[in-house]
Amino acid sequence: MRMIQRSSEWLTTGVGEALMMMNIDRGNYVGMNPVGARIWELIETPRDLDDLCNQLLAEFEVDEAACRRDVTAFADKLYHHGLASERASSQA
């Protein structure tokens, strides 16, 4: 099972419903829209992508297939930018 956990290397601040992030060591800045900010909040503790999608489906009006596709693509961007890491679930 694919688990996602956020990196602790980033400083964050809310700007309205959006989120601004900065990694001081790398000098990188990232902004997230309200949905991205909600995902960031949800992955404060590691979650599998199915659980994450189910939570977002309960909170937002979105098609299930689109949600899963978009969450997977967003998670890949988080991994690419060092905002989050992927780990295997301890469940069998």
C-alpha positions in Angstrom: 0.0 0.0 0.0 1.3 3.4 -0.9 1.7 5.7 2.1 2.5 9.4 2.0 4.0 11.5 4.7 5.0 15.1 4.7 8.5 16.4 5.2 9.3 18.3 8.3 11.8 20.5 6.5 9.3 23.0 5.3 7.9 26.1 7.1 4.3 26.8 6.3 1.9 29.7 6.8 -1.7 30.1 5.8 -2.7 32.8 3.3 -6.5 32.9 3.3 -7.4 29.3 2.4 -4.2 28.7 0.6 -0.8 27.7 2.0 2.7 29.2 1.4 5.7 27.0 2.2 9.4 27.6 2.4 12.4 25.4 2.8 15.2 27.6 4.3 18.0 25.1 3.6 17.1 24.8 -0.1 15.8 28.4 -0.6 12.6 27.0 -2.2 9.1 28.4 -2.0 5.9 26.6 -2.9 2.3 27.8 -2.8 -0.7 25.5 -2.5 -4.4 26.1 -3.3 -7.1 25.3 -0.7 -7.3 21.6 -1.8 -3.5 21.2 -1.8 -3.5 22.9 1.7 -6.1 20.4 2.9 -4.1 17.5 1.6 -1.0 18.9 3.4 -3.0 19.1 6.6 -4.3 15.5 6.2 -0.8 14.0 5.6 0.5 15.5 8.9 0.3 11.8 9.9 1.1 9.3 7.2 -1.9 8.1 5.2 -2.4 5.8 2.3 -3.7 7.4 -0.9 -7.0 5.5 -0.7 -7.7 6.9 2.7 -6.7 10.4 1.6 -9.0 10.2 -1.5 -11.9 8.9 0.6 -11.5 11.9 3.0 -11.4 14.4 0.1 -14.5 12.8 -1.5 -16.3 13.4 1.7 -15.3 17.0 1.9 -15.3 18.2 -1.8 -17.7 17.7 -4.7 -15.4 15.8 -7.1 -15.7 12.7 -9.2 -14.0 9.7 -7.6 -11.9 8.8 -10.6 -10.8 12.4 -11.0 -10.0 12.6 -7.3 -7.8 9.5 -7.4 -6.0 10.6 -10.5 -5.4 14.2 -9.2 -4.3 13.0 -5.7 -1.9 10.6 -7.3 -0.5 13.3 -9.5 -0.3 15.8 -6.6 1.5 13.2 -4.4 4.0 12.7 -7.2 4.7 16.4 -7.3 5.1 16.5 -3.5 7.7 13.7 -3.8 9.5 15.4 -6.6 9.9 18.7 -4.7 10.9 17.0 -1.5 7.7 18.0 0.3 6.7 14.5 1.1 8.0 10.9 1.0 6.5 7.6 0.1 6.8 4.6 2.4 5.4 1.1 2.5 2.6 0.5 4.9 3.3 -1.7 7.9 0.0 -3.6 7.3 0.1 -6.8 5.3 
